[in-house]
Amino acid sequence: MATIHVDGQSYEVNGAQNLLQACLSLGLDIPYFCWHPAMGSVGACRQCAVRQYKDEDDDKGMLVMSCMTPAADQTRIDIEDEEAQAFRASVVEWLMINHPHDCPVCEEGGHCHLQDMTVMTAHDRRRYRFRKRTRRNQYLGPFIAHEMNRCITCYRCVRFYNDYAGGTDLGVFGAKDNVYFGRYQEGTLESPFAGNLTEVCPTGVFTDQSHSDRYTRKWDMQFSPGICHQCAMGCNTSPGERYGEIRRIENRYHGEVNGYFLCDRGRFGYGYVNRSDRPRVPEYREGWRESEASEPVEVGVDAALSQAADALRHARRVIGIGSPRASLESNHQLQTMVGEAHFSTGIEAGEQACLDVMNQLQRHAGLPTPTPREIEDHDAVLVLGEDPVQSAGRLGLNLRQAALARREALGQTLGIPQWNAEALKTLAQDRYYPLFIAWPAPTDLDDVAEARYAMDPDRIARLGFAVAHAIDPAAPVVENLAPADADAARRIAEALMAAERPLVVSGGSLVSEAVLEAAGSVARALSRRAKRGGLVLIRREANSTGLSLLGGQPLDWALEELAGGNADALVVLENDLYQRLPADRVDSALARAEIRIVLDHQRTATTEKASVLLSAASFAESDGTLVNLEGRAQRFFQVYDPGYLRPETRIHESWRWLHALAANLRGEKAGDINLDAVVQACANAHPALAGMVSAAPDSNFRIDGQRLAREPHRYSGRTAMRANQNVSEPAMPKDPDSAFSHSMEGYSGYQEPRQQVPFAWAPGWNSPQAWNKFTDEVGGHLRGGDPGVRLIHPVPGQGSYSLPVRGKAATETTEARESLRALILPRLFGGEETSALAAPIQQRAEQPFFILNPDDARRLAVRTGDTLNIAGGPALPVREQEDWPQGWAGLPAGCFAGILQGQRITVRAQAGGEA
């Protein structure tokens, strides 16, 4: 700690910080542009000037840039010094020379860091009366709009895009006062984190294109604390709504999970919520007992519940199928209604077995699971059988920072502070902490990886077991290991042992228990060698971890029970079964079900088979709990009431539908129920989920007797929003499930610490930089505590080693000659069921293709550019990859519903380069 003196007052601060960060952490306002809490200082904008004095006897001092000056003990500065204030005002004035006067039409207006800093410096007159410099804008893809005339050359965009996120296609062109930020030619920005430019940029150069299509000012949107549903990371989001539509998603700061950034799937993949073809009222299919049922008709809530309950009451046995994309509360309500013995998780058997292995390893492998923030502190990483950017988005950014962190260690030896970004970058050049990746295809982290090993799943597992043996000779020996693999295992083991905090990353993408057990063996070996390491295991879907803790039979069991005639009724919760198992298996099972009740917020192949379809709420219209890949239970809250602006809709949370349906089954009237009661019931029923009650404050939480506001205090137009229906404004909806109000009435400040913050705003701070007002220190943790609670905790001890998988015999069967094994590769854009329905994601998704080893391509008489059609899926071009595992076909996720990982697919060459 250090004592600094600011404007005559003494403060205790973190001496490792610079003066700007220290003062902002104290709540003192200093304007800035180029500095960012996650990216450090470069001193480019000159906006943060303060007067610094040598000692208490110095009465003259000198102007310094606070972002480039350490907060050393006994430092004395004046923020309010007249010359410093005038200098800061002059900086804003010269930045404004070429900035357009377009705030009223700029999409960043009211949400703009430049506006905030201009007001902060008291600059309110323009003296420049000459022609402004103008620029030609570029098309940068479906996510980002470009308006280069607004640029103030702070360099934040390229520092984030290139230095922090590893992008290569956004650059700076020109020199002096003639500088252009863009691509060398028009085209889609290639980085999967490009959307963060909309928040990183302090002006309106880069704006949210998906928001432009349905633009609304920030102060006219309604927000709530959200959790991203597009992968298992559990990133915190701020969804904004207007007129019953989600208009944009912004990052919601979480000190341990996502910090200041999101991946582009989480930011732009919300479009499915606004689809016009969503089921918004219940539907009933007349004649569903007959072989030729009629088209579904819309019915009311009571009629739908009555029809469904009547049918279930006459069923011999009801099977309930849950979903890893539904909340814990909804899955629990379904399990309670049908009975634990009749409940399936809705997850394919192989994947569910992997989830059970991951839960066991997180408890018993000997190494704890670090938070995403803590991942960045590890100094050697082994990624075994995963492509983190494609399967867990934001996690890839954490792993990149872990590799880049070597620059900070190198700087420490020379006394360069961690915040001096450009000095550290120049010092480190291309030196990174060791990162090893065992994955068959190129990854987004290859540029910072020491090596990538292109292997099939079994070989990846054997490599992992060999690494464990190289670390700890007590681990089982891997027999018949190829010399190249043995050398790789030694190299990886040496790097992990040389590190202070090694990290092992694996997951379920390959649906291989052997790969997971190998990762667990490496973790056990490191633990036994007394290493302070970590183990991260990636799950596939938003609530895969939570559902595996809740428990249930796999989907295969449910379909077998139906196909075997052991059950004649089915309730499916937010799950498209055709995405998980082959269509013929699903068809034969559904054909034996006399009643099929489906709850979902999208139309799927499964909803088309529904006897009764109940219109479920999406994340934007519901409340619930998800458990992320680290085992953190987090609550998301309803953004808006779907019935307020659209009274004809009958959308309800799935757990509320199931509560009412269960009451109808008992012949009772469904009483009132709220989220608190369902959360408590779920926690009571499942000891592994007991901690979920503490994931967020309950509905009785208040600050100074007030609810928490969902809307900014400047929210406008509420009366006019329903004027086309009725000039008499109804009362705002009451929310019995949370502490939030559906209005601007309520607490929206930052002074009182709170965990659940729908949107960031503080006086004078309207941009995303307002999050700094809610944290204990800039870049630290929310003063009210970071949201969520851990449910999975390590148990002392390392457990026993698993036996390595055996090497495959090199004999070639007729089946092997005429078939390939499917290796399904996760895709960030287009590989996840719900976000793939969003138009921007569809436009951003790259052309999918098959990957083949050149030897397999020659055997099939195809080559790069030819097309293949496998298993009735789409015809896709072939891409040959020299180091691709022989005997395997790389298939893009999301294109071949029902094909399982490792499944044999038969392909035969035909004329014209097609198979």
Protein Blocks (a to p, Z undefined) as FASTA:
>chain_A
ZZddeehiacdddfkbcfklmmmmnopacddfklcfklopehlnommgccddfblmlcnb
paddfklcccdehiacdfklmklmmmmmmmmmmmmmmpccfklmpmkgopafklmmmmmn
opabdfbfcdcdddddddebjkbccdfklpgololmmmmmmmmnopakbccedehjlccd
ddfbecddfbfklmmmmmmpmblmbccfklmmmgcdfklcccdddddfkbmnopacdddd
eehiafbdcddddfklnomaccfklmmmmmmmmpmkbcfbdcddehklpmbdcddddddf
klmmmmmmmmmmmpmbdcddddfkbcfklmmmmmmmnopklccehiafklmmmmmmmmmm
mmmnopacddfklmmmpcbdcdehiafklmnommmmmmmmmmmmmmmmmmmmnopafklm
mlmmmmnmmaccddddddfbdcfklmmpfbdcdddfklmmmmmmmmmmmmmmmbccdehi
afklmmmmmmmmmmmmmpmbdcddddjklopaklmmmmmmmmmmmmmnopacddddddfb
fklmmmmmnopadfklmmmmmmnopacbdcdehiafklmmcfklmmmmmmmpmbdcdddf
bdcfklmmpfbdcddddfklcccddddfkopacddddfbdfklmmmmbccdcfklmmmmm
mmmmnopacddddfklmmmmmmmmmmklmmmmmmpccfkbceehiacdfbdfkbghklmm
mmmmomcdcdddddfkbcbdcbfbdcfbfkbgcfbdfbacdehiabfklmmmmpfbghia
cfkbpedjdfbdcdedjbjaddddddddfbdcfklmmpccddddddfbhpafklmmpmkl
mmmpccddddddfklmmmnopaehiacdeehiacddddddfklcehiacddehilghiag
hiacdddddehhiZZ
